[in-house]
């Protein structure tokens, strides 16, 4: 039997909208083949999100969230297929929740695909060096070290990629799973296109006080 990883189950769930156990069972039946697993789920009528994958999501709204008395602000564009859904309570709440999440969790990218290759390469290099320098891994084969590195990269994704982050209001689900739930409820394709997070004073150089001059002035 093929070794079915949690990451493979999660990816299949994101692509199809089917439940976790249905996805795992389909992957087991398909001996690890994602393409065949999707076909199995579609035949069972479980691949609801997959059916909407090819649709165009050109409607939607730009939502905002302001936090800490104006110290942090977020703009996020979330798309759906029709203006009717965009104006609905379910979609409006989703936009509010995701804008709030971005303010709190500080993601840097929407999806894994947006992570620059050089940034990912640097994280992989750091993760491998950390694993190699850990005395507990001294006698472990390269295959084991590789798995440790991949685990640390997954942690990097959870910290920086919006779709991989645990939802701040319900950490048991990721933002990707939250969106998949709304796809099932609204019956439309929903995508998070882009976001911008502002933090007051971010990137500005702070004025450095001349400590010796300050002491001299106080001394008279």
C-alpha positions, -999 to +999 in steps of 0.1 A: +000+000+000+013+035-009+024+057+019-003+084+021+011+116+037-010+142+055+003+168+030-011+147+001-045+144+018-046+181+025-037+190-011-064+167-025-089+182-001-080+217-012-085+207-049-117+188-045-136+201-014-141+165-003-138+155+034-104+145+049-113+108+053-129+106+018-096+121+004-075+097+023-095+067+013-095+078-024-057+082-023-053+047-007-076+033-034-056+052-061-023+040-046-011+075-040-021+089-075-037+123-070-051+123-106-068+089-101-080+099-066-097+130-080-114+108-106-126+084-079-140+113-058-158+128-089-174+094-097-187+094-061-200+129-064-176+142-037-153+164-057-175+195-055-148+221-056-131+205-085-161+210-106-158+247-101-121+249-106-123+260-142-149+287-136-140+324-137-142+343-104-143+379-116-167+393-091-161+399-054-151+427-031-121+445-016-125+443+022-106+461+049-098+458+086-083+483+109-068+472+143-051+487+174-065+522+170-053+526+134-019+510+140-025+481+116-046+480+085-054+454+058-069+455+023-078+422+007-094+413-026-115+381-026-132+370-058-163+349-065-184+343-096-214+365-092-224+398-077-253+380-059-228+359-039-205+389-033-233+408-016-244+378+005-238+376+042-217+344+039-192+359+015-191+393+033-183+375+066-156+355+049-139+387+037-141+403+071-126+372+088-098+369+063-089+406+066-088+403+104-067+371+101-042+389+079-039+417+104-032+392+132-011+365+115+010+387+092+012+363+062+036+374+034+022+354+005-013+341-006-002+307-018+030+285-018+034+293-055+040+329-047+071+322-025+101+333-045+125+305-054+155+322-038+136+327-005+125+291-005+161+280-013+174+300+016+149+285+040+158+250+028+195+257+032+189+270+068+167+241+077+192+216+064+221+233+083+200+232+115+192+196+110+228+186+103+240+206+134+216+190+157+234+162+176+203+141+176+206+137+139+243+129+138+238+092+127+206+096+108+206+087+071+201+114+045+165+103+038+155+110+074+173+144+073+154+152+041+121+145+059+131+168+088+140+195+063+106+192+046+089+193+079+106+226+087+097+240+053+061+231+060+064+251+092+078+280+072+047+278+049+024+277+079+040+309+092+042+329+059+016+316+034-020+327+040-037+296+026-015+274+049-020+293+081-043+281+108-074+304+109-070+327+140-107+322+150-105+284+146-070+271+145-083+236+138-088+246+102-065+264+077-075+294+056-076+271+026-101+248+044-122+278+054-124+289+018-133+254+007-161+254+032-175+286+017-172+272-018-194+244-007-219+267+009-221+293-018-218+270-048-193+293-064-156+293-069-139+317-044-103+329-046-082+352-025-064+372-051-042+396-032-037+415+000-017+444+015-010+447+052+000+481+066+017+487+100+022+522+113+058+533+110+069+501+092+100+507+071+107+542+085+139+550+102+135+559+139+151+590+151+181+581+172+185+603+203+220+617+209+223+603+245+255+621+254+240+655+243+208+647+263+228+640+294+249+671+290+218+693+286+203+679+317+235+685+336+232+721+328 
